[in-house]
Amino acid sequence: MSALWNTIFYQPIYNMLVFLIDKITFGDIGFAIIILTILIKLILFPLARKSIQSQIYMKKLEPELKKLKVDYPNKEEQAKKQFELYKKYGVNPFSGCLVVILQLPVIFALYYVFRNFSINTALMYSFVHSPLNLNTEFLGLINVSMNHSIVLAALAGISQFIQGYMATPKNPIKEVEIVADNTPKTFQEEIAASMQLNIKYILPVFITFIAYSFSAGVALYWITSNIFTIAQEWYVRNDIAKKDNLSA
């Protein structure tokens, strides 16, 4: 763990969790994990919103992008027309990747904080105090600090599947005639299709395994994060749909 990453990401998130345990949840680690995850997701919401918007508009542009491949077989001219189309609709095809990259350090910091949480005064800021009592039993059933939980791990996998399904919906837009449906897929399209398949079916299995392999606190983090992301996806997609209906 590098000193820079520790100073900018890990230590602030660790202190936020200790503060919540001490002042807000009165020693309950499980509820502190839920609150901290929601707070971080709210802070990152503007970035996540741009990522979701980019995915939605790129999906809507698929018919027109396919039509361009037929109308402009010349690669340079095709690329120029694609750029004009992106500019017309205000879409940046790389914004989603950029948002993910920017969020990764925070996600890793959250993961490491929750993995084997314990009070470490060497990491704590001077204004953050050690909780007098620590309750590691979430809802009186699961030790989020140490124990594995097959129930929480399964819920993490299920919520990840729902979130992945929502993130890769079918394109509902049918106005533009698709004349290139029978053309062979490009390498980029095959990669994109493979990634969507992995997100839908492989990632939930991987998340279930990870959530069970480590402490129940990690599983609780994934469940909370996924539920928030599902709500976030629903909100952004409905907001865009309302704006499209008003502008139609």
C-alpha positions as CSV (number, residue, x, y, z in Angstrom):
1,M,0.0,0.0,0.0
2,S,1.7,3.2,-1.2
3,A,2.0,6.2,1.1
4,L,0.2,8.4,-1.3
5,W,-2.8,6.0,-1.7
6,N,-2.9,5.5,2.0
7,T,-2.9,9.3,2.7
8,I,-5.4,10.3,0.1
9,F,-7.9,7.4,0.1
10,Y,-7.4,4.7,2.7
11,Q,-6.8,6.8,5.9
12,P,-9.6,9.3,5.3
13,I,-12.1,6.4,4.6
14,Y,-10.8,4.5,7.7
15,N,-11.3,7.6,9.9
16,M,-14.8,8.2,8.5
17,L,-15.8,4.7,9.5
18,V,-14.3,5.0,13.0
19,F,-16.1,8.4,13.4
20,L,-19.4,6.8,12.3
21,I,-19.0,3.9,14.7
22,D,-18.2,6.3,17.6
23,K,-20.7,9.1,17.0
24,I,-23.5,7.8,14.8
25,T,-24.0,4.1,15.3
26,F,-22.7,4.0,18.9
27,G,-20.4,1.1,18.3
28,D,-22.3,-0.9,15.7
29,I,-19.8,-1.7,12.9
30,G,-22.4,-3.2,10.5
31,F,-24.6,-0.1,10.3
32,A,-21.5,2.1,10.1
33,I,-20.4,0.1,7.0
34,I,-23.8,0.7,5.4
35,I,-23.8,4.4,6.2
36,L,-20.2,4.9,5.0
37,T,-20.9,3.0,1.8
38,I,-24.0,5.2,1.0
39,L,-22.0,8.4,1.8
40,I,-19.2,7.4,-0.6
41,K,-21.7,6.5,-3.3
42,L,-23.4,9.8,-2.9
43,I,-20.1,11.7,-3.2
44,L,-19.3,9.7,-6.4
45,F,-22.8,10.1,-7.8
46,P,-22.0,12.9,-10.2
47,L,-19.3,10.7,-11.8
48,A,-21.5,7.7,-11.8
49,R,-24.4,9.7,-13.4
50,K,-22.2,10.7,-16.3
51,S,-21.1,7.0,-16.8
52,I,-24.8,5.8,-16.9
53,Q,-25.8,8.7,-19.2
54,S,-23.0,7.8,-21.6
55,Q,-24.1,4.1,-21.6
56,I,-27.7,5.0,-22.3
57,Y,-26.9,7.4,-25.2
58,M,-24.3,5.1,-26.7
59,K,-27.0,2.4,-26.7
60,K,-29.5,4.7,-28.4
61,L,-26.9,5.6,-31.1
62,E,-26.2,2.0,-32.0
63,P,-28.7,1.9,-34.9
64,E,-27.2,5.1,-36.4
65,L,-23.6,3.9,-35.9
66,K,-24.4,0.6,-37.7
67,K,-26.0,2.6,-40.5
68,L,-22.9,4.7,-40.9
69,K,-20.8,1.6,-41.5
70,V,-23.0,0.8,-44.6
71,D,-23.3,4.4,-45.8
72,Y,-19.6,5.2,-45.3
73,P,-17.4,2.1,-45.9
74,N,-14.3,4.3,-46.0
75,K,-12.8,4.1,-42.4
76,E,-11.6,7.7,-42.2
77,E,-14.9,9.1,-43.5
78,Q,-16.8,6.7,-41.2
79,A,-14.7,7.8,-38.2
80,K,-15.4,11.5,-39.1
81,K,-19.1,10.9,-39.3
82,Q,-19.1,9.0,-36.0
83,F,-17.3,11.9,-34.3
84,E,-19.9,14.3,-35.7
85,L,-22.7,12.1,-34.4
86,Y,-21.1,12.0,-30.9
87,K,-20.7,15.8,-30.9
88,K,-24.4,16.2,-32.0
89,Y,-25.7,14.2,-29.1
90,G,-23.0,15.3,-26.6
91,V,-21.7,11.8,-26.1
92,N,-18.1,10.9,-25.2
93,P,-17.6,7.1,-25.8
94,F,-14.7,7.1,-23.4
95,S,-16.3,8.9,-20.5
96,G,-17.6,5.7,-18.9
97,C,-14.0,4.2,-18.8
98,L,-12.7,7.4,-17.3
99,V,-15.3,7.4,-14.6
100,V,-14.5,3.8,-13.6
101,I,-10.8,4.6,-13.5
102,L,-11.4,7.6,-11.2
103,Q,-13.5,5.5,-8.9
104,L,-11.2,2.5,-8.6
105,P,-8.9,3.9,-5.9
106,V,-11.9,4.7,-3.7
107,I,-13.4,1.3,-4.2
108,F,-10.1,-0.5,-3.3
109,A,-9.8,1.7,-0.2
110,L,-13.3,0.8,0.9
111,Y,-12.6,-2.9,0.3
112,Y,-9.4,-2.8,2.4
113,V,-11.0,-0.9,5.2
114,F,-13.8,-3.4,5.5
115,R,-11.8,-6.5,4.9
116,N,-10.4,-7.0,8.4
117,F,-11.5,-3.9,10.3
118,S,-10.0,-3.2,13.7
119,I,-9.2,-0.1,15.7
120,N,-5.7,1.2,14.9
121,T,-4.9,4.4,16.7
122,A,-1.8,4.9,14.5
123,L,-4.2,5.5,11.5
124,M,-6.6,7.8,13.4
125,Y,-6.7,11.6,13.1
126,S,-6.3,13.6,16.3
127,F,-10.0,14.7,16.3
128,V,-11.3,11.1,15.8
129,H,-11.6,9.0,19.0
130,S,-11.7,5.3,19.6
131,P,-15.2,4.0,20.2
132,L,-15.8,3.0,23.8
133,N,-17.8,-0.1,22.7
134,L,-17.6,-2.2,19.5
135,N,-20.5,-4.3,18.4
136,T,-19.4,-6.6,15.6
137,E,-22.7,-8.6,15.6
138,F,-24.8,-7.2,12.7
139,L,-28.5,-7.6,13.6
140,G,-27.3,-9.9,16.4
141,L,-26.7,-12.6,13.9
142,I,-23.5,-12.2,11.9
143,N,-20.0,-11.1,13.0
144,V,-19.1,-8.6,10.3
145,S,-15.5,-8.3,11.5
146,M,-14.5,-12.0,11.3
147,N,-17.1,-14.5,10.2
148,H,-17.9,-15.6,6.7
149,S,-21.6,-15.5,5.8
150,I,-23.0,-17.6,2.9
151,V,-26.3,-15.7,3.2
152,L,-24.7,-12.2,2.8
153,A,-22.3,-13.6,0.1
154,A,-25.3,-15.0,-1.9
155,L,-27.2,-11.6,-1.5
156,A,-24.1,-9.9,-2.8
157,G,-24.0,-12.1,-5.9
158,I,-27.8,-11.7,-6.5
159,S,-27.7,-7.9,-6.1
160,Q,-24.7,-7.8,-8.5
161,F,-26.6,-9.8,-11.1
162,I,-29.6,-7.4,-10.9
163,Q,-27.2,-4.4,-11.1
164,G,-25.4,-5.9,-14.1
165,Y,-28.7,-6.7,-15.8
166,M,-29.9,-3.1,-15.4
167,A,-26.6,-1.7,-16.7
168,T,-26.9,-3.7,-20.0
169,P,-30.5,-3.3,-21.1
170,K,-31.8,-4.0,-24.6
171,N,-32.1,-1.0,-26.9
172,P,-35.8,0.2,-26.9
173,I,-35.3,2.7,-29.7
174,K,-36.6,1.4,-33.0
175,E,-37.1,4.6,-35.1
176,V,-33.9,4.2,-37.1
177,E,-33.9,1.4,-39.6
178,I,-31.0,-0.9,-39.0
179,V,-29.7,-2.0,-42.4
180,A,-26.4,-3.4,-41.2
181,D,-27.8,-6.2,-39.0
182,N,-26.4,-8.9,-41.3
183,T,-22.9,-7.4,-41.5
184,P,-20.3,-9.3,-39.5
185,K,-19.5,-7.9,-36.1
186,T,-16.3,-5.9,-35.7
187,F,-13.6,-6.9,-33.1
188,Q,-14.7,-4.0,-30.9
189,E,-18.3,-5.1,-31.0
190,E,-17.4,-8.7,-30.1
191,I,-15.3,-7.4,-27.2
192,A,-18.2,-5.3,-26.0
193,A,-20.6,-8.3,-26.2
194,S,-18.2,-10.5,-24.3
195,M,-17.8,-7.8,-21.6
196,Q,-21.6,-7.5,-21.2
197,L,-21.9,-11.3,-20.9
198,N,-19.1,-11.3,-18.2
199,I,-20.8,-8.5,-16.3
200,K,-24.1,-10.2,-16.3
201,Y,-23.1,-13.8,-15.5
202,I,-19.5,-14.1,-14.5
203,L,-19.0,-11.1,-12.2
204,P,-21.9,-12.1,-9.8
205,V,-20.3,-15.5,-9.3
206,F,-16.9,-13.8,-8.7
207,I,-18.4,-11.3,-6.2
208,T,-20.1,-14.2,-4.3
209,F,-16.8,-16.0,-4.0
210,I,-15.0,-12.9,-2.8
211,A,-17.8,-11.9,-0.4
212,Y,-17.7,-15.3,1.2
213,S,-13.9,-15.6,1.2
214,F,-13.4,-12.5,3.4
215,S,-15.2,-11.1,6.4
216,A,-19.0,-10.6,6.3
217,G,-18.2,-6.8,6.4
218,V,-17.0,-7.0,2.8
219,A,-20.2,-8.8,1.8
220,L,-22.3,-6.2,3.6
221,Y,-20.4,-3.5,1.7
222,W,-21.1,-5.2,-1.7
223,I,-24.8,-5.6,-1.0
224,T,-25.2,-1.9,0.1
225,S,-23.2,-0.7,-2.9
226,N,-25.2,-2.8,-5.4
227,I,-28.5,-1.8,-4.0
228,F,-27.5,1.9,-4.1
229,T,-26.3,1.4,-7.7
230,I,-29.5,-0.3,-8.7
231,A,-31.5,2.7,-7.3
232,Q,-29.1,5.1,-9.0
233,E,-29.5,3.4,-12.4
234,W,-33.3,3.4,-12.1
235,Y,-33.2,7.1,-11.1
236,V,-30.9,8.3,-14.0
237,R,-32.7,6.2,-16.6
238,N,-36.1,7.5,-15.6
239,D,-34.9,11.0,-15.5
240,I,-33.5,10.7,-19.0
241,A,-36.7,9.1,-20.2
242,K,-38.8,12.0,-18.8
243,K,-36.5,14.6,-20.5
244,D,-36.7,12.7,-23.8
245,N,-40.6,12.6,-23.6
246,L,-40.7,16.3,-22.9
247,S,-38.4,17.2,-25.8
248,A,-40.2,14.8,-28.2
